[in-house]
Amino acid sequence: MEKEKAHWRNVLLRILAAIQYLAKNNDALRGSSDVLYEKNNGKFLGIIEMLAKFDPVISEHVRRIKGNET
């Protein structure tokens, strides 16, 4: 339970950091698509996709999303 709680805390911290970055620069979060790894899915999902390449926490989160796990 604690491990899962820590995982979600870490995911949330990274998502909030991405939102804060975009808000600070007055950028829109969403594109014309709201699906990961699709063209024109916006800056927010683009940041998440980029983080997934280098960050194991977000990488695991994206894997769970794509596998429809919670």
N, C-alpha and C positions, 0 to 999 in steps of 0.2 A: 504494500500500500504506500509506504513512504517513497519507494523508488518511483512509482507511478506519479505521485504527487510532485516529486522533484522534476520529473520529466516535463509535466505540464507547466510547471513554474518556469522552467528554462525555455520552453516553446513560447510561452506568453511574453517573456522578457524580450526575445528576439523579434517577435511580431510587433510589439510596442515600439521597439527601437526603429524598425522599418517605417512604421506609421509616423513616428516623431520626425524622422529624417525627411520624409515626403512633406509633412505639414510645415516644417521649418522652411522648406524651399518652395512652399505654396504650390506643390505639384498635386495633380489628381492621382488618386489611388487606382482607379479602375479604367480599363480599356473597353473595347467593344465586346470582348470575350471575358468570361470569368472562370476559365478552365486553365489549369496549370499546363505548361508546355504547348500552348497554342499561340498562334500569331495574334498580335494585337490584344494581349490579355492585360496590358497596363503595367505601370511602373511597380506597383506593390507586388504583384505576382512575379514580375521580372526579378525583383530583389530577392524574393523567396526562392525562386529557381536558382539564382546565383549563389545564395547562401547554402542551398542544398548540395552544391558541388564541393563546398569546403567545410561546412559545419555539420558534425555528426548528429547533433540534436535535431536540426531542421531536416537533415537528410532522412532520419528515422521518421519524423513527422510526415514528410511528403510520401514516404513509402507506405505508411499506414493509411494515408488519405487515398492513395492510388489503389490500395488493396481493400478499401472500404472498411478498415478496422477503426475502432475508436480508442 
